[in-house]
Amino acid sequence: MPQGGPHAAAPPPAQQDSGTFRLGKMITAKPGKTPIQVLHEYGMKTNNVPVYEFERADGHANTPSFTFRVTIGDIICTGEGSSKKMAKHKAAEAAIGHLKANASLCFAVPDPTAPDPSKQPKNQANPIGSLQELAIQHGWRLPEYTLSQEGGPAHKKEFTTICRLESFIETGKGASKKQAKRNAAEKFLAKFREFSPDNNVSLANALGSTIGCTWNSLRNSNGEKITLLRRSLLSIPNTDYVQMLGEIGKEQGFEVTYLDIEELSVNGQYQCLAELSTSPVTVCHGSGISCGSAHSDAAHNALQYLKIMAERK
């Protein structure tokens, strides 16, 4: 006879106390903890570490709007905010709300007799979860993953994902989006393996670089490329703005990443975002009749913004 109908017997008290009850306690917001921290703790205890991905940036420079997606197991939620941090918090809040409202969809609490994943061989570890845990342990911002490229024939796809940690960037490639993310995270972890687990380790020291350029450093820079930008009208025909922006980035110590937007604009043009790993991060929109012209327009807009910010007071 089928079970679970209107008159099905209630489960024994021991079962009521072992699954959903403990799960409810686990995802209840705790004083002093952010939604990101609460969701991460829940993910670590259920072996489903949440992964945050940057989706898009909208709005104007003075009123930006960011959207992040968080994936935890089979559950996907998004959040919007005026900063990337706020958007992540909103996504985490949505995921927590979903878990609390749908206890039947939540993950079972792992069997305490099961092997501890942290004690498994390193080649079986999840680099995405390990990198996120490392960031939380040291008080860094959480890693951000962005799918930057998808190519290859249908039977042999190749994906490229960008992983950002503070002002640093690594890329990973793989036959699936998940594998590309894992490979990007693994590159970061490889740079930390020679360091002891010291809570005071500096991210800049560990990665052998300095945190990206700031507006103050741009204003005070006497570099050749930034000096030429201050004098340029940015209106000379046939100028290669992508190359120009890349040269300034190389001189000033920031990365330039172009993120193509799948949807065409209302005028039927290609769109993209140019993201500069400055501190704070700069994001500029571009559009054009081709993907290349959209990149050029985004680079031109970014150069105009840099020119304004680099002017000496």
N, C-alpha and C positions, 0 to 999 in steps of 0.2 A: 504494500500500500504506500502511495506517495507520502512523504513527510513534509512538515513545514506549513501545513494548512492552518486555518483559523484556530483549531483546537489542539495544535501541537503542544506537547509537554515542554515546559521550560527546562533549559539545560541545568545540570547540577550546579550548585553554588561555586564549586571549584573551577568549572569552565567559565562561568560569568566573570570570575575574578582574574582569569589568566590572560585574556586577549584584549577585547575592546576596553575593559575597565582600566587596565594599566596603560593602554594606548591613549585613552582620554587624558590621563594624568600627564603622560609624556609630552603631549602637544599643547598643554595649557600654558598660556603666556606666563612667564615668571618675572617678578619685579626686577628691574634693572637690566633685563635682557631684551635685545632687539628681536624682531621677527626672524631675521636672518640667522641669528644664533640659535633661537628655539628650533627652527626648521632643520638647521644643521645637526643639532643634538639628536633630534628625532631620526634624521637620516642615518647618522652613525650607528644608532642603536638598532635600526631595522635593516642595515646593510643596503640602504638606498640613498646615497649621498646626493643632495640636490645640486643640479648644474644650472648656472645662470648664463644666458646668452643675450647679447645685445641685439635688438631687432631693428630699431630705427631711431632717428633723431628728427624732430619736426620743430616748427616755430621759427622765430627770429633769434638773432644773437642775444638780444636783451630779454627774450621770453622763450627760452628753449623748452622743449618737451621731449623726454626720452622714454623709450619703451623697452622693458626687459622681459624675457621669458624664463621661467624656472621649470625644470623638469625633475620630478622625483618619482621614480618608478614609471608607472603608466599615466601619471597625473601631470598635466601641463597647465600652468597658469601664467598670466601676464600682468604687468603692473606699469603704470605711467607716473612720471614725476618730473619736477623741474630740474632735477639732477639725476645722474646715473644711480647714485646711492639711494635716493628717494624712490626711484623706479624699482630697484631691487627689493627694497623694504616692502613696497606695495605688492610686488609679485609674491614675496614670501608670505605676507599677510593673507593673500588670496588662497595660497596653497594650504596654509594652516586652517583657514575657514572651511575649505573644501574637505579637508581630512576630518575636522571636528563635526561637520554636518553630515558626512557620509561615512559613518564608522564601518559600514559593511564593505566599503571600497578600500579601507585602510590596509596596510601591510600587517601581517601577523608579527608579533614580537618574536625574535629568534629564540630557538631552543637554547637555554643556558648550557646544555651539555654539548652543543655544537662547537667545533673548533673556532677559536678567536681569529677573525680575518687578519688582524694586525700581526698575528704570529705566523701567518702563512709565508711561504717563500716569496721573496721580492718579485720574482717573475710572475706571480699570480696576483699581485696587489693591483688595486685600481689607481692609476696615476692621477686621474681627475680628482678623486676623493682625497688622495694623499696631498696633492698640491693645495686643495682648498683647506684641509686641516692644518697644513703648515702655515698658510696665510693667517688663519684665525689665531693660531698659537702665538705668532709674532706680532699680531696687531696690524697686519697689512690689509689693504683692501682686497676683496675677493677677486679671484681670477675672472676675466671676462672672455667668452668665446664667441667669435663671429665667423660664419661661413663666408669666405671671401671669393671662392672660385669652385665651379663644378664643371668638369669637362670629361672628354673621352666618350667612346661609343657606348651604347646601352649595355652591352655585355661586359664592359671593362671601364666602369666609371672611376674617376679619381676626384676626390674632394680635397680642398685646401681650407684649413681653419686657422684663424689668427687667435692666439691666446695673449691677453694683456694682463700683466701683474704690475700694479703701480704704473711706472712710466716705461716698463720694459715689454718687449714684444718677442714672441716666438711663433713660428708657423709649423704646422704639422700636415702631412698628406696621408691619405689612406683610401682604401676601396669603399669605405662607408664614412658617413659623417661622424659616427662614434669613434671609428678608428683614427680619423684625422685629429679629433679632439684629444684622444689618448696620446697620440704621438707628440702633439704640441705640449701637453702637460709633462710628458716624460722628458722633453728637452730641458724644461725648467728644473725638474727634479734632479737631472744629471748634474746640474751646476751646483746643487746644494750638497751632494753626497759626500764631498770631501770636507764638509764643515761639521763640527760636533753640534749636537742639539742644544745650543745655548740660546736662551730666551732673548738675549740682548744682541743677537747677531744682526748686523746691518744688511738690509737688502742690497744697498749699493755696493758694499764690500763683497757680498756673496756673489753678485753677478758681475763684479769687476767693472763697474761703470758708475757714473754719477746720475742722480735723478735729473730728468730732462731739463730743457731750458725754461726759464721763467720770463715774464714780461720785463722784469727788472734787468735780467742779464742781456736781453735783446737791446734795451735802451742804452746800456753801457758798453755794448760790443763795438769794437772797431774793425770787425771782420770785413774782408773785401766784398763779399756777396751781400751782406746786410747793408753795407754802406751804399752799394750801387742801387739797392732797392729803395733806400731813402730818397735817392735822386731821380729814380725812374718815374715816368708818368704812367707806366703800364698801359700804354695805348699804341705802341709801335706794331704795325701789321706784321703778321707771320712770326711773332715771338713764340718760342716754345715755352709756355708757362709751366708745363709739367717738369721739364728739365730745370728750369730756373728755380722752382720751388724745391726740387730734389737737392740742388746744389746748396741752397740756403740751409736746408735741413741737415745736410752733411756737415756744413760749417758750424752750425749752432747746436748740433747734438740732439735733433729730434727726428723721429720717423714719420713718413707720410704714407698713409694707407688709403687706397681708393676702394670704396664699397659700392658696388653697382646695385641699383634699385630695380627690381624686376618690373614693377609697374611703369608704364609710360606716363608722361605728364599729361595734363588736360589738353595740351597742344600737340600730343602725339610724339613728344621728344623723349630721348633717352635721359635717364637721370642717374646721378651718383652722389656720394658724399666723400669729401676729402677729410680724413681725420689726421690731425697733427698731434703727436705725443708731447705737446708742450705742457707746462704746468701753470694753469689748468689746461686740460685738453681742449683743442680747437676743432670744431666741426663746421665745414662749409659745404653748401649745396651747389651742384652744377647741373646744367642740362644742355642738350645739343642734338643735332640731327643724326649723330652716331655715338657709339660708346666712347670713342676717342675724343670727340669734341665735347662730350659731357665732362670727361676728365679734365680737359683743358679749361673749361669754364669754371669748374670747381677749384682748380689750381689758381686761376686768375683771381677768383673771389678770396681765396686764402691769402694770396700775396697782398691784395688790397688791405685785408685785415691786419696782416703782419706789418705792413708799411705804417698804418695808423698807430699800432701798439709800439713800434720800434722808434717812433719819433722822440727825440730828446726834448725834455721839458725845459 
